[in-house]
Structures are given as C-alpha cells and as structure tokens.
Amino acid sequence: MPESVRIPPPVPAPVHLLNASVDDFVVYLAVERGFSVHTVRAYRTDLAGLIAFAETRSVIDPAALSLDLLRDWLWVGTQSGLARATIARRSASARSFTAWLARTGGSATDPAVRLRSPKPGRPLPRVINHTQMQELLTHLELRAAGPDPAALRDLAIVELLYASGLRVSELVGLDVTDVDLHRLTVRVTGKGSKERVVPFGVPAQHAILAYLERGRPRLVETAAPAETAAPAGTVGPAAENRAHAAKTAAENAATPVSALFLGARRQRLGVRAVYRLVATLLADVPGNGPAGPHALRHTAATHLLDGGADLRAVQELLGHSSLGTTQIYTHVSAERLKQSYRTAHPRA
C-alpha cells in the first residue's frame, strides 16, 4: 500500500494588528474624546493612508512603526503634491495615534515624538464689508416677501449665521427648542460636543419668527405628498414599491420634526444645501477667498472686533478653545486699531 502523503497544514495569514489598532483608536476618539463625526472621519482617512504605506514596507504590527517610516510616509505625500496643510494634518494624526499606542501598551515607545511637519499657511479669512452684507440681506428680504417658504428659511439662515457666527454644522444641528426668541439666544453644540449659548440680534429674531410662523409649516406640508393608490389591476414589484413609498411618506407626515431648518421631504437641512445657498449668494460679491458659510462666520467676528468687542468675548461667541485661533481676525480689523490710536494717542 503506498505510503500516505503528508500535507502540511496551511500557514495562517498574519493578523493585521495595525488595522485593528486604528479601528480601536477611532472608537476611542469618538467615545472617550467625544470628537465629531467629521473629525473622526479625517483621522481614519489619514491613518488608512498610513496603513497602506506601512504595508508596502511589510509592516502590519503597530509595534513595528518607526520614525523613519513615518517620515518617509510624509515625504511621499509631499512629493505627490499634497498641500502643506494636508501634510501637517497627517503628521498630527500620526502623533496622536502613536501617543495613544504608547499609553495603551500597543507599542513600547512613541516613534512620532520627534516627528515634525511643515506649519500650514494661514490665509486671511474672507470678510464681507458692511455695505455688501446689507445688500445681500436686502436681496434675501425681497425674496422672502414672495410666496416661496424656502425664501423665508434662507433669510433666517443667513441672518442667524451673520448674527451669531455659528459654524455650518452647528446651524444645521439646531432644533426648534434650541432657539429662545425672547432672550435672543440659541443653544448650540460645537466641536467636542461642547455646548454654549450664543446671542443674536433683533433682525435675526424677526427672520426666524417669520420662518417659524409662515415658512416652516408650509415646508412640512409640501414635503409630505399624499398617499396615492396603485391603479386597479396593477401588480408586480413596481406597484409594491410605489405603495411602500406612499406609506412611508404618510408615516413621515405623522412624525414630529424637531429640526429648525428643513430641507426636502421634511428632513433636517444638510450642510451641503447651506453651502450651496451661501456660495450662490456670494458668487457676485467682490472679494477673494472661500465663498461658503464660513465667510459669514469670519465676517461676524471681524465686524464685532471693528465695533469694539473684546477678543475674549468673540472667542466665547465663536466657541474657540484657544484665543490664538480668534486672533486671526485681528489681522482684518486694522481700521479699529487705527481709530483707537487716533482717539487715545496724544501724538496721533
């Protein structure tokens, strides 16, 4: 009888510990640090790039990460034409990850302690001057006088962004109950899930009130189409899908909507919709720089400083954790500085 051939057992694939460590790290950022979905996604994207690069060096264990590997990863990104800000962000992501590995025992040392990255350039923010801002608001007021409920919503959005300096993510996250029209304040949840109360002015109050009374109810009604029955004798998946869609629309119509600003189908208005709105409004306004909602946040901060507001108060209004972040607005408040000099200095 022929001797049986011994087949060696299959060699198990090595466990990709680096990938698993990144998964655990992003959970830590979301759960324990309370970072926003957008911030966690940015970390994951950066570290996914690091994983892919490490695999080209046959590194799949976080303990095998080295300073040389991290430097090579950043260098390759630089050579591929990535912006200085992107390289700086990647470096920060790597430093946070390796520091966490060292604290939790995933690595004996922290290889990124001496990792350096270029300082990202900080361009001056785009600011809309007082005249341009008034013309933009007047244009929105004329639109809001018409029959379109979305025009009332758009006026309330721009008035609130300019009045309070909110981030666009904070704006779209507002519920109706977050707005106090008597105290002229709005409660927002900012970065790191930090809550703050922000004031707004009387024009924003009037715009929000008009939207709540005449605009939002009509958006709720028009976004919930009535249920339509399939024609008699119609059978098949298409008819079933239409019936299901009609049933879902009817159920949505009966569900209370908490969001302050509504978009299509009674859903909370999204960030992209607000970007499109503001970018369209600013398309014909002279000036350089981004034309999104952040331009209105920059404008609000700069106009406050021009009017004599304290830098610490503006920091609190904007929800900045560091005063250094707020100080960028002092670069565009030269007129306030000149006026203070002319008023106070005896040799002005």
C-alpha positions, 0 to 999 in steps of 0.5 A, a space after each residue: 500500500 503506498 505510503 500516505 502523503 503528508 500535507 502540511 497544514 496551511 500557514 495562517 495569514 498574519 493578523 493585521 494588528 495595525 488595522 485593528 489598532 486604528 479601528 480601536 483608536 477611532 472608537 476611542 476618539 469618538 467615545 472617550 474624546 467625544 470628537 465629531 463625526 467629521 473629525 473622526 472621519 479625517 483621522 481614519 482617512 489619514 491613518 488608512 493612508 498610513 496603513 497602506 504605506 506601512 504595508 508596502 514596507 511589510 509592516 502590519 504590527 503597530 509595534 513595528 512603526 518607526 520614525 523613519 517610516 513615518 517620515 518617509 510616509 510624509 515625504 511621499 505625500 509631499 512629493 505627490 503634491 499634497 498641500 502643506 496643510 494636508 501634510 501637517 494634518 497627517 503628521 498630527 494624526 500620526 502623533 496622536 495615534 502613536 501617543 495613544 499606542 504608547 499609553 495603551 501598551 500597543 507599542 513600547 515607545 512613541 516613534 512620532 515624538 520627534 516627528 515634525 511637519 511643515 506649519 500650514 499657511 494661514 490665509 486671511 479669512 474672507 470678510 464681507 464689508 458692511 455695505 455688501 452684507 446689507 445688500 445681500 440681506 436686502 436681496 434675501 428680504 425681497 425674496 422672502 416677501 414672495 410666496 416661496 417658504 424656502 425664501 423665508 428659511 434662507 433669510 433666517 439662515 443667513 441672518 442667524 449665521 451673520 448674527 451669531 457666527 455659528 459654524 455650518 454644522 452647528 446651524 444645521 444641528 439646531 432644533 426648534 427648542 434650541 432657539 429662545 426668541 425672547 432672550 435672543 439666544 440659541 443653544 448650540 453644540 460645537 466641536 467636542 460636543 461642547 455646548 454654549 449659548 450664543 446671542 443674536 440680534 433683533 433682525 435675526 429674531 424677526 427672520 426666524 419668527 417669520 420662518 417659524 410662523 409662515 415658512 416652516 409649516 408650509 415646508 412640512 406640508 409640501 414635503 409630505 405628498 399624499 398617499 396615492 393608490 396603485 391603479 386597479 389591476 396593477 401588480 408586480 414589484 413596481 406597484 409594491 414599491 410605489 405603495 411602500 413609498 406612499 406609506 412611508 411618506 404618510 408615516 413621515 407626515 405623522 412624525 414630529 420634526 424637531 429640526 429648525 431648518 428643513 430641507 426636502 421631504 421634511 428632513 433636517 437641512 444638510 450642510 451641503 444645501 447651506 453651502 450651496 445657498 451661501 456660495 450662490 449668494 456670494 458668487 457676485 460679491 467682490 472679494 477673494 477667498 472661500 465663498 461658503 458659510 464660513 465667510 459669514 462666520 469670519 465676517 461676524 467676528 471681524 465686524 464685532 472686533 471693528 465695533 469694539 468687542 473684546 477678543 475674549 468675548 468673540 472667542 466665547 461667541 465663536 466657541 474657540 478653545 484657544 484665543 490664538 485661533 480668534 486672533 486671526 481676525 485681528 489681522 482684518 480689523 486694522 481700521 479699529 486699531 487705527 481709530 483707537 490710536 487716533 482717539 487715545 494717542 496724544 501724538 496721533 
